[in-house]
Amino acid sequence: MSMDIKANKRVVFKFGTNVLRNDDKEISLSRIYSFIEDISKLHKQGLEVIIVTSGAVGLGAKKLNVDSSESLSIKQACAAVGQSQLMSIYEDGFGKYSINTAQILLTEDDFTNRVKYLSLNNVLNTLLELRVIPIINQNDTVSTSELEQIYGVSFSDNDKLSALVASKLDADLLVILSDINGLYNDNPKENPDAELISEVKELTEEIEGYASSASKGGRGGMITKLQAAKVVTHSGGHVLIANGKLPQVIRRLFSGEKMGTTFYPVEQLSQKRRWIAYATNITGQIVVNSGAKKAITKENKSLLAIGITAVNGIFDRGDVISILDENNIEIARGIANYDSDDCSKILGMHSDNIYEALGHKNYDAVITKDNIALI
């Protein structure tokens, strides 16, 4: 099995912080303009391109001469200063090739709220139809670390963000350019005998076990890249992780040179189930017994109150919640038909008794089968 990279029509490029900087932690203009030159050539050949870029916080920190890890407010200030500088580089670079760009800053809420999620799809597709290259970054100026502490956030790094964008737009390929050659069977910085894995047909537990911790300077690491690969491959797309510091890496990749690690598509989820499974903040959990677990995972049935053994957290009707088995392992996510207070009152109860317990009855099921996505 091999991927014909030239056959891809819509590609998301993700540039990590360490790729955009040189060894002195300064912005590497030569490397960025090399990316821009190669992408411009592909764009003129008809490729639809979306860029997800890191680097705003680092650029701002360098300009302000501060440590961006000092506090949340310092980090947000760095993002505000650095984002305009980062965008001006892309705008100027692509402008030299008469290609228009558009800045899009996203927060977790843009994915959690389904109306915003669907609207984002329309905006991005319209820009691509107009032959504009969207330049996307997480809006660190308004995103807060408190969200990361309270919720299971949609994305805390641009690896996951790029995957959600690729999934949402049905991209054929996500190219993640970092300061590593790809996925190894061990940490190559610690083990000189570690071997590069050139192709991954399926993200097994063994493959996920190869992931190492986050790289210094950025927020991502191989763990987040594998999480991104899981999102995209379950959405029908390919993922390619390669070393963005190699000379003319994009040109070489799209000339057919074998580099990095390629991940292949697996069973494809519907758009709605993709949103449920990957693009939402989780504010609550429901624990189910073995019978309910079997009904959900093996028989494609709805989750009934009689199969619920515990309710954790606070959530409203319509929120996406996590479904755990009796070992507290997440098996699925779904859209709740009842809020957490009502779920607590009806857990273990037969559906016929819901109205008597609550004084109202939205559905027979706590989560309808069409609104469940297996994890």
C-alpha positions in Angstrom: 0.0 0.0 0.0 1.3 3.5 -0.8 -0.3 6.9 -1.1 -0.2 8.9 -4.4 0.4 12.3 -2.9 -0.2 14.0 -6.2 -3.8 12.6 -6.2 -4.8 14.7 -3.2 -7.0 17.7 -4.1 -7.4 19.4 -0.7 -4.5 19.5 1.8 -4.1 21.0 5.2 -0.5 22.0 6.1 0.3 22.3 9.8 3.5 24.2 10.8 4.8 23.7 14.3 6.5 26.3 16.4 9.9 24.7 16.3 9.8 24.5 12.5 9.1 28.2 12.2 12.1 29.2 14.3 15.8 28.8 13.9 18.3 27.6 16.4 18.4 31.0 18.0 14.6 31.0 18.6 14.2 33.7 16.0 11.7 33.5 13.2 13.2 31.6 10.3 12.0 33.7 7.4 14.0 31.7 4.8 12.2 28.5 5.9 8.7 30.1 5.9 9.3 31.7 2.5 10.4 28.3 1.2 7.1 26.8 2.4 5.2 29.6 0.8 7.1 29.3 -2.5 6.4 25.5 -2.7 2.8 25.8 -1.6 2.2 28.7 -4.1 3.3 26.4 -6.9 1.0 23.6 -5.8 -1.9 26.2 -5.4 -1.4 27.4 -9.0 -1.6 23.8 -10.1 -5.1 23.6 -8.6 -4.5 22.3 -5.1 -6.8 23.6 -2.4 -4.7 24.6 0.6 -5.4 25.4 4.2 -2.6 26.3 6.6 -2.7 25.8 10.4 0.2 27.7 11.9 1.8 27.9 15.3 4.3 30.6 16.3 2.3 33.7 17.4 3.1 33.3 21.1 6.8 32.7 20.5 7.0 35.7 18.1 5.3 37.9 20.6 7.5 36.7 23.5 10.6 37.4 21.5 9.4 40.9 20.5 8.4 41.8 24.1 11.5 40.1 25.6 9.4 38.1 28.1 8.9 34.5 29.1 5.5 33.4 27.7 5.1 30.7 30.4 5.2 33.3 33.3 1.4 33.6 33.4 -1.8 33.3 31.3 -2.0 37.1 30.8 1.6 37.2 29.6 0.9 34.4 27.2 -2.2 36.2 25.9 -0.3 39.4 25.5 2.4 37.6 23.5 -0.2 36.1 21.3 -1.8 39.5 20.6 1.5 41.0 19.6 2.8 38.0 17.7 -0.3 37.1 15.7 -0.3 40.3 13.6 3.5 39.8 12.9 2.9 36.2 11.9 0.0 37.0 9.6 1.9 39.8 7.9 4.7 37.3 7.0 2.2 35.0 5.3 0.3 37.8 3.6 3.4 39.3 2.3 4.9 36.0 1.1 1.8 34.7 -0.7 1.1 38.2 -2.0 4.3 38.0 -4.0 2.7 35.1 -5.9 -0.7 37.0 -6.3 -2.4 34.6 -3.9 -4.9 36.0 -1.4 -4.9 34.8 2.3 -7.4 35.0 5.1 -6.8 35.1 8.8 -9.0 32.8 10.9 -8.6 32.6 14.7 -10.4 29.8 16.5 -11.3 28.9 20.0 -12.8 25.8 21.6 -16.3 27.2 21.4 -16.1 27.4 17.6 -16.1 23.6 17.6 -18.2 22.9 20.7 -21.2 24.9 19.5 -22.6 23.0 16.5 -24.1 26.0 14.9 -20.7 27.7 14.9 -19.1 24.4 13.8 -21.4 24.2 10.7 -20.9 27.9 10.0 -17.1 27.5 10.0 -17.5 24.8 7.3 -19.4 27.2 5.1 -16.8 30.0 5.5 -13.8 27.8 4.8 -15.4 26.2 1.8 -16.3 29.6 0.4 -12.7 30.9 0.8 -11.4 27.8 -1.0 -13.9 28.3 -3.8 -12.5 31.9 -4.1 -9.0 30.5 -4.3 -8.0 32.0 -1.0 -5.6 30.3 1.4 -7.0 30.3 4.9 -4.3 30.8 7.6 -5.7 29.3 10.8 -4.4 29.6 14.4 -5.8 29.0 17.8 -6.9 32.4 19.3 -4.5 32.3 22.3 -5.5 35.9 23.2 -8.9 34.8 24.4 -8.4 31.0 25.0 -7.8 30.4 28.6 -6.0 27.7 30.5 -9.0 27.6 32.9 -10.9 25.9 30.1 -8.3 23.3 29.8 -8.5 22.5 33.5 -12.3 22.3 33.7 -13.2 20.6 30.4 -11.7 18.0 28.1 -11.0 20.7 25.6 -11.4 20.4 21.9 -7.8 21.3 21.3 -4.9 22.5 23.5 -2.4 22.5 20.6 -2.5 23.1 16.9 -1.9 19.4 16.0 -5.5 18.7 17.2 -6.8 21.9 15.7 -5.3 21.0 12.3 -7.0 17.6 12.5 -10.4 19.0 13.3 -10.0 21.4 10.4 -9.0 18.6 8.0 -11.8 16.4 9.3 -14.4 19.2 9.0 -13.4 20.1 5.4 -13.1 16.5 4.2 -9.4 17.1 3.4 -7.6 14.3 1.5 -4.4 14.9 3.4 -3.0 16.5 6.6 0.7 17.3 6.4 2.2 17.9 9.8 5.6 19.5 9.6 7.6 19.4 12.8 11.2 19.1 13.9 11.1 15.3 13.8 11.4 12.9 10.9 8.2 11.0 11.8 7.1 8.3 14.1 9.8 6.0 15.6 9.5 2.8 17.5 11.3 4.5 20.4 12.5 8.0 21.3 15.3 8.8 18.7 16.7 11.5 21.0 17.4 8.9 23.7 17.9 5.7 21.6 20.2 6.0 18.6 18.9 2.6 17.3 15.3 3.7 17.1 13.7 3.0 13.7 11.5 5.2 11.7 8.0 3.8 10.9 7.3 4.8 7.3 3.6 3.6 7.2 0.9 3.0 9.7 -2.2 1.1 8.5 -3.9 1.2 11.9 -3.3 3.1 15.1 -3.0 0.2 17.5 -2.2 0.4 21.2 1.4 -0.6 20.3 1.7 2.2 17.8 0.3 4.7 20.3 2.8 3.4 22.9 5.7 4.7 20.7 4.6 8.4 21.3 7.0 10.5 23.3 6.4 13.6 25.4 6.0 17.1 24.1 8.9 18.8 22.5 10.3 21.9 24.3 9.2 25.2 22.9 5.9 23.9 21.4 2.8 22.5 23.0 2.6 19.4 20.8 4.6 16.2 20.8 4.2 12.8 19.1 1.2 12.0 21.4 -0.8 14.9 20.1 0.2 14.1 16.5 -1.1 10.6 16.9 -4.3 12.0 18.3 -4.5 14.2 15.2 -3.9 11.2 13.0 -6.7 9.3 14.7 -9.2 12.1 14.0 -8.2 12.4 10.3 -7.9 8.7 9.5 -11.4 8.1 11.0 -12.6 10.9 8.7 -11.4 9.2 5.6 -8.1 11.2 5.1 -4.4 10.5 5.1 -1.9 12.0 7.5 1.8 12.6 6.8 4.3 13.6 9.5 7.6 14.9 8.2 10.6 17.0 9.2 9.9 20.6 8.2 13.5 21.6 8.7 14.7 19.5 5.8 15.5 21.6 2.7 12.5 22.0 0.2 10.6 19.4 2.2 7.2 20.3 0.6 8.5 20.2 -2.9 10.2 16.9 -2.3 7.1 15.3 -0.7 4.9 16.4 -3.6 7.5 15.1 -6.1 6.9 11.7 -4.7 10.0 11.4 -2.4 9.3 9.0 0.5 9.8 10.9 3.7 8.3 10.8 7.2 5.4 8.6 8.4 2.2 8.1 6.5 -1.1 7.1 8.2 -3.9 5.5 6.2 -7.7 6.0 6.4 -9.8 3.5 8.3 -13.5 3.2 8.8 -15.1 6.6 8.1 -17.4 8.4 10.5 -20.3 10.6 9.4 -19.8 14.4 9.8 -22.2 14.5 12.8 -20.4 11.6 14.5 -17.1 13.2 13.9 -18.3 16.3 15.7 -19.6 14.2 18.6 -16.4 12.1 18.9 -13.7 14.7 18.4 -14.8 18.3 18.2 -16.5 19.0 21.5 -15.8 20.0 25.1 -16.9 17.3 27.5 -18.6 18.6 30.6 -20.1 15.4 32.0 -20.0 11.7 32.1 -22.4 8.7 32.4 -21.3 5.3 33.7 -23.1 2.3 32.2 -23.4 -1.4 33.1 -22.2 -4.3 31.0 -25.6 -4.8 29.3 -25.8 -1.2 28.2 -22.2 -1.3 27.0 -22.9 -4.3 24.8 -26.1 -2.6 23.5 -24.1 0.5 22.5 -20.9 -1.0 21.2 -22.1 -4.3 19.6 -25.8 -3.8 18.8 -26.0 -0.1 17.7 -28.8 0.6 20.2 -29.7 3.7 22.2 -28.7 4.2 25.8 -31.6 3.8 28.2 -31.8 5.0 31.7 -32.0 1.4 33.1 -28.4 0.8 31.9 -26.9 3.9 33.8 -25.2 3.3 37.1 -23.7 6.8 37.8 -23.8 10.4 36.6 -20.7 12.7 36.9 -20.4 16.4 36.3 -22.9 19.0 35.3 -24.4 19.1 31.8 -27.4 20.4 30.0 -29.8 18.7 27.5 -28.1 18.8 24.1 -24.6 18.7 25.5 -22.1 16.0 24.4 -21.2 13.8 27.3 -18.8 10.9 27.8 -20.1 7.3 28.2 -17.9 5.2 30.5 -18.0 1.5 31.3 -17.8 0.0 34.8 -14.0 0.3 34.7 -14.3 4.1 34.0 -13.0 3.6 30.5 -14.5 5.8 27.8 -16.3 3.8 25.2 -18.4 6.4 23.5 -19.7 10.0 23.4 -23.2 11.1 22.8 -25.7 14.0 22.8 -27.7 13.9 26.1 -31.5 14.1 25.9 -31.7 14.9 29.6 -29.6 17.2 31.8 -27.4 15.8 34.6 -30.0 16.5 37.3 -32.7 14.6 35.5 -30.2 11.8 34.6 -29.4 11.4 38.3 -33.1 11.0 39.1 -33.8 8.3 36.5 -30.6 6.2 36.5 -31.4 2.5 36.6 -35.0 3.3 35.9 -37.3 1.7 33.2 -38.2 4.2 30.4 -41.9 3.8 31.2 -41.3 5.4 34.6 -39.5 8.5 33.5 -42.5 10.7 33.3 -43.6 9.8 36.8 -40.1 10.5 38.2 -39.6 13.8 36.3 -43.0 15.2 35.5 -42.0 15.3 31.8 -40.5 13.0 29.3 -38.3 14.1 26.4 -37.3 10.7 25.0 -37.4 7.0 26.0 -33.6 7.0 25.6 -31.1 9.1 27.5 -29.0 9.1 24.4 -30.4 8.1 21.0 -28.4 5.7 18.9 -28.0 8.2 16.0 -26.3 10.6 18.4 -23.7 8.1 19.8 -20.2 8.0 18.4 -18.0 5.1 19.6 -14.5 6.0 20.8 
